[in-house]
Amino acid sequence: MALLFASLSAFSQTEYGVASYYSDYYEGRRTASGETFRQAELTAAHKTLPFGTLVRVYAPDGSSSVVVTITDRGPFTRGRVIDLSKAAAERIGLVRRGLMPVTVEVLENHTAETYVK
């Protein structure tokens, strides 16, 4: 996984694509990191970023953003770059839309333990 992360950081640590959010079906299930998924937490799934990585996800117009912790793998639907928890999706207006283009920015030198909300 470190090699894949290094590849992303070599470009600019910014990714553009479509975001979606988890259905309620996944509430209480285990994520790929072993954590229990909770819709009320600010978490997300990404295909390659290491677990515990903090990323800021921006709405298309830049008017809102949310910081999430990567705790799962996915999305596995072509063209999507990140799956957000419902709480995170609500903060950027994704729940109303279902899918939306976003910018995903890796926050360097931050982990979930050091980020101050």
N, C-alpha and C positions, 0 to 999 in steps of 0.2 A: 504494500500500500504506500509506503514512503516514496517509492519511485513515481507512482502516479501523482502523488501530491506535489512532488518536485516538478513534474511536467506542468501542472497547472500553475504553480508559482513562477515558473520560468516565463510564462506569457504575460501575466500581470495580476494574477490572483483575482481576476474578474471574469465572470462567465455570464453569457446572455442566453436566455431561452424561456421556455414556458414552465410555469409553476402550477402545481395542483395541490390538493390537500387530502389528507387521510379521511376515509369514511369512518363513521362511528363503529363499524364492524371491528376495527382494530383496537378499540379501547380495551385496555387491560391485557393485551397480548404482549409477548416478548418481542423486542426488536433484535436486530442482528448483533447489537452490542451487548445484549443480555438484559438491558433495562426494560421495565414495564412501560408500554406506551400509554400516555395520558393526553387526551385532547386539550386539557387545560394548561399544559406546559408548553414552553416555547422551544420546540424541537423540530427536527427535520431529517429527511432521508436524502442522501446524496450517493451517487454511484462509486466515487473514488476517494473523497476526502476522509481523513482519519476520524475515528470517533472522538468526540470531545472538541473538535474544531468549531470555533465560533465563526459564523458568517452573518453578514448583514444582507437582507433581501429588500430590494427597492421596488416599489410600485412603478409602473411604466412612466408616469409623469414625474416621478421623483418627489411627489408630495408626501409620501409616507414610506416608512421602512420599519423593519423589525430585525432584531438580533436573535438568532436561534443557534442551538447546539446540535451538531450532527450526531445522531444516536442510532441511525438505521441505514440500510442500503436501499437504493431505488432512486428514482422511479424507474420502472422497467418498461415504460411505454415510450416508444420512439418520439423524439423531439422534446421530451420533458427533461428538465435539469434538476428539479428539486421538488420534493413532496413536503408540505408543511403540516404541522398540527393545526387543528381548527383555531386555537387561540392565536397562533401566529398568522394564519390566513385572515382572520378577522381584522387584525391590526393594519393590513395593507389593502383591505377591500376585496380580497380574493373569494370569500365565501359567497358573495352576491353573484360573482361572475363564473365561478367554477374552475376556470383556467385563465391565466393571464401571463403576458410577457413580463419578465422580471430581469433585474440585474442582480447577480449574486457576487458579493465581494467577501473574500476571506479576510478576516481580521488578524493581522500578524501579531505575534507575541502575546496573544490572548488565549486563555482557556476558560472554560466555564467557571473555574474557581477564582479567576482574577478579574473578570468583567464586572463592573459596577453599573447597575441599571439606573 
